[in-house]
Amino acid sequence: MTKYDIVIIGAGISGLSLAHYAAGAGLKTLVVEKTERVGGAVHTHRFETGAPRFWVELGAHTCYNSYAKLLGIVEDLDMIDQLMRREKAPFRMLVEDHLRSIPSQLNFVELLASVPRLFFLKKQGQSVKSYYSRIVGKGNFDRVFTHLFSAVPSQRADDFPADVLFKRRQRRKDVLRSFTLPNGLQSVTDAIASGPGIETATGSDAVQIEAKGRSFEVKTANGERHAADSVALATSPVDSARLLCPDYPDLANELAQVRVATVETVGVAIAKELLSVEKIAGIVPTGGSFFSVVSRDTVTHDGYRGFTFHFKGDQLDLDAKLRRIAEVLRISSNQIELVATKQNIVPSFRVGHEACVKKIDSMLAGKRILLTGNYLRGMSIEDCVLRSASEFSRLQTQTDSITG
């Protein structure tokens, strides 16, 4: 059994960014991942046949120059020069199976009458619906904005806290406003995982965390055992609760209160000449079986166009999803040349979530257990990295107080 300074369970951007900070500080670091790939919801599917060098994103789609912590890691990896501009393209709404511009669906009289409330209404304690329906008008919200907001987390977002989805952050003017990389966003997580001082074990499902005095032992389904001074969980709240329950039932119970939703994602590649749909950044439907479509038209390819559909969970089988995709794109199903699928478990926030996180953090105080993930600060990549940075800072403070 090998001894590590820290064992991190989960190799998504949360776990890997934490590993980056730990290894950078000289800690012997192991990342355990139950699937055969790293990246988690940062998932660039690279088609190996049919469309050379063509990829689609099956999770996170873009990054911004306001992602300061992520950009710090990108600079550490010497990848800042690889950042690639995303071309401009419009978003469209799908209204009764017709693509319409977003402005065409708005009542501007109602909008102008409501917008002044933006200057005195407070987001804190408000849901997306209670806050934004007063900012844009109830009619505009029900007709347009409820669908636009739901497209962001790929689930109905009316009951989300109003301050979770969009956050003001300082932008770096020396970096492209929005960007990806030539081989997709997973290039970043791949680079972190292969960085110095980080050992990764994919296909290794953690099944138990056992406290051993001041240290821990992590057991996996394939019989491996890893000893560690500290352990970090960068998994879904459901999985984290399961692993913590035996030794930390109160913490596990609090984590189990975090709601989650299932998003079923289908990415497709289609020969350019077969498509008549205009160049678009994405599509937001006003109802139906999916929450959003994100196009790869913002990163053009000579021969193919790509589209990622985020479907509601447990509604359609794959054949039905492909038929629906073909209907939206105005092609036949047999013209869809390449297909990739993924299922993501995402948090389903509610007003009061901040109090839940404060309670979780109070339970973590003084413990060498770290929790990170998209269910704490928020769902964006930057939110995940910020949480990991905060947890690593807490670990360093605890270590300094012990050694000092």
N, C-alpha and C positions, 0 to 999 in steps of 0.2 A: 504493500500500500504506500503510494507516494504522498508526501506531505507538501501542501501548498500554503502560501500566505493567504490566498483567497480562491475559492471555487465559485464560479458564477454559473447559474443555471439559466440557460436561455441565450441564444446567439442572434437575437435581433439587434436593432440599432441600440436599444437600451443596454443590453448586456455587453455588446461589443464596445460601446463608448466607455462604459465603466471599466472594461478590461484594458482599454487604451490608457486610461488614467492610472490604473493600478500598475500596469507594466512600466509605464513611463516613470513611476516613482520607485521602480526597482523591486516590486513585489512579484513573487513567483505566482503566476496566474494561470488558472485552468478555466476554460469555458466549456460547459457540457450542454449539448444540443440534441434533442430527441429525434429531429429529422436529419436527413442526409445533406442538408445545405445550411449555410449560414445566411443571415439577413433578415429572417422573420418576415414582417410586412414590407420590408424593403426588398422587393422580389422582381428582378429583371429577368424575364424569360427570354433566353436567346435561342432562337430556332436553329437547329443544327442542320436541317435539310430544307430544300425548297426555296428559302429566302436567305441567301448568304449575308451574314452580319446584320440580320434584322432582329429586332427585339421589341417586346412590349412590356410595360410595367404592369404587374399584377397586384401592386399594393400602392405605396407612395408614388406620386407621379412627378413631383417637381420640388425644387428647393429655392430659397430666396436669399437675397443679400442681407436680410434681417436675421438670418440664422447664424449668429456670431459664434456660438459654441461649436456648432458643426463645422463652420469654416475654420475654426482653430484647429480641429482635428485634420481637416483636409490639408491645411498648411503643414502640419506635422508630418503628414504622409507625402509631402512634396507633390501634391496633385492639383494645386491651385491653378496651374497653367492648363490643366485639362478641362476646366469648366467650359461648358458649351452653351451658347445662347439658344433659348427656345424661341422659335419664330412666332410672330403674332398671328392669331386666328380668332375668329369670334366664337362665342358660345351660343348655342341655339336651344330653344325650348321645343319639346315635342308635344304639340297640342293636337289631339285627335289624329295622330299619326302624320301630322304635317310639321315640318321644321319652321319655326317662327323666331324672329328676333326677340330678345328680352324686352326692349323698349316698346315693341308693338303690343305687349300684353299688359302694360301699365296704364293706370288711370293717373295722368299727370296732375289733374286738378286736385285729386285726393292726396297725391304725393306732396305737392307744394303746400297744401294746407297742414300736413302732418309733420314735415321735416323740421320746422322750428323747435319742436319738442326735443330734438337731438341735443340742444344746448342746455337743457335743465334736467332731463330724465337721467337717472342713475341706473347702470346695469346691475350693480351688486344686488343679489337677492331676487333678481328677475329671471324668468325663463325667456328663452328665445321668442316665444310667441307673445308673452305679456309685454316684453320690451319693444320688439321690432314692429308689432302690429300697431303700436302707437306712433312709431317713428315714420312708417311708410303708409299707414292707413290699413284698416282691417281688410278692406276689399283687395288691395294690392298684396297684402300678406297672404291671404287665403288663395289668391289666384296665381301668385308668382313666387313670393319670397319663402313661403313654407317649403316649396320644392327646391329652391336654390340652396337653402340652408341644409335640407336633408341630404342633398347631393354630397356635401362635404364629408360627413361621417358615414355615408351610405346606410342611413337608417333615419327614421322619423325623428327630427331634431326639435320639434316644438317645445318639448319639456326640458331640453338641455339648459343649463345655466347660460345666461346671455353673454357672460364674459369668458366662456370657454373656447368658442370657435375662432374668434378673431381677436388677436392681441397686438397692441402697438409695441413695436420693437425698433430700436435704432438700426438704421440701414448702413451698410458699408458701401460707400460710394466708389470704392476701387474694385468692386466685384459686380458682375452682371446682376441685374435686378432679379431675374428668375433664370434658373440654369438646370442643366443635367450634365451628363458626361457622355462621351462618344459610345460607350458600351453600357449606358444606363446607370441608374443610381446605385445599383448593387456593387458597382466598381468600388465604392467607398467601403462598404461593409466587408467585401472580399479582401481589400487591402488592409483593413484593421485586423482581420482574423489571421492574416499571414505576417503580421508585424512582429518585430523582435520582442521576445519575452512573453508572448501569448501562445499558450498551447490550447488547441481546440479538439474536442472529442465529439464528432457528429455521430448520429445514429445511436446515441447513448441517452436513454430516458431515465432521468432521476426519479427514483421511487420513494426515497426516504432521506430525511435529514435528521440526524441524531446528535443531540448535544452531548459532548464528552468533556465535562468540566468547563474549562475556558476555551475549548476548541470544538470542532464539529467533524462529523463523518457523513459523507454523502454516498449513498448507495444507489447503483443504477440497475436497470432491469436485466442487463447482461452480466450481472454479478461483480462488477467492478466496485471498489471502495476507494474513496479519496478523502484524506484527512486535510483539514484546513483550519487556520486560525480564525478566518472570517468566511462567511457564506453570503452570497447575494442571490436573490431571486429576481430574474428578469423575464418572468413568464406571465401568463394571464392571471388575474386575481383568483380565478377558480383553481388553477394549478398551484399557485402559491399557497392558498388556504389549505389545500390537500396536503402539501408537503410540511406545512408548519403545525398542523392540527395536533399531532401527538404530544409535542413538547411545548407548544405555544398556542393553546386552544383559544384564548381570548383574542389574540392577534388574528388567528385564522378565522374566527367568527366575524370580526370586523371586515376582513377582506372579502368574505363571502357575501357581504351586503352590497358590494359593487355589482351593478347590473352589467350584463354583456349582451351583445347581439352577434349573430352569425351573418357574414357577408360572403356570398358565393360569386366568385369572379371568373369571367370568361374573357380571355384575350384572343383576338383573331387577326390573321394577316390575309389580305386580299390583294390581288394584282391590281395595280392602279388603273389600268385601262378598263376594268370591269365596273368601276364606280362612277356614278354621276353626281353623288352627293358633294356639295361644295366643300372646300377646305375649311375645317372647323377645329376648335380646341376641345370641344366637348358638347354633349347633349344632356339636357335636364328634362325628364318627362314630367307631365302633370299628373301622372298616375300610372298604374300598371305593375308589372312584375319586376322592374329594376329601378334603382335610384339614380343612376347616372351612367354616362358614357364618357370616357376620356380618350381622345384621339391622339395618335402619334403624328398627326399632321404638323405639329410644332417642331418635329425633328424629322425632316423629310428624308426619303429614301428613293433611289432611282426607280425601283420596280414595284414596291409594295406600299400599302397604307395599312395602319394598324389601329384597332379599336378595342378598348377594354370596357366591358359591361359589368357593372356591379349589381348583381341580382339580389332580390330579397331571399332570405333563407327558406328552404323547404317548400318552394312553390312549383318549380318546373324541373323536369329532368333535363339532361344535357341536350337531347334531341330537340326538345321544346324550346330550350334557350337558343339554340342555333337557328331555329325557325324564326324566333322573334328577332334575333339579330339581323337575319336576312331581310325581314320585313322593314325594319327601321332603316337599313342601308340600301333598300330597294334593289336587292339582288336575289338570286335563288340560293338555297342552302348549299347546293353542290359547288357554288363559286367561292365558298369559304375554303381557302386552301390549307391554312394551318390554324390549329386550335391549341390553346393552353388554358388550364383551369387551376384555381386555387381557392381554398376556403380560409378566411381570416376571422378570428374572434376579436371583436373590438368592444371597448367600453361603451356603455349606454348611460351617460351622465344625467343626473337630476339635480335640481336646486338643493343646496345643502351639502353637496359633495365636498366642498372645501372643509367643512367641519369634520367630515369623515376622515379626510386625509390628515387633519390636525390630530385627531384621535389616534390614528395609525402611527403617526410620527412620535407621539408621546409614548406609545408602547414600545417603540424602537429605541428610545433614549437609553443610552448606556449599554446597549446590546451590540454585538459584532455581527448582527444580521442586517443586511442592506436590502431594500426593496426599491426597484425601479421598473418603469414600464409606461405604457401610454395611458394608463388609467389613473395616474396621479396628478401631474401638472396639466396634462392635456394630450391630444392625439397627434399633434404635429411631430415631425422628426426633431425639431429644435426643443420642444417640450420634453421629449424623451432624453435627449442629451443633457439638458439642464438638470433634470432629476438625477441622472447618473453622476453628474459633476457635484451636485449637492450632497448626495449620499457618500461619495468618495471623500469629500471634504469632512463630513461627519466622522468617517472612519479614521482619517488622519488625526483629527482632533482627539478622538478617544485614544488612539495609539500614543500620541504625544503625552497625554495626561498620565498614561500608564508607565511609559518609559521615563518620563520626567520625574 
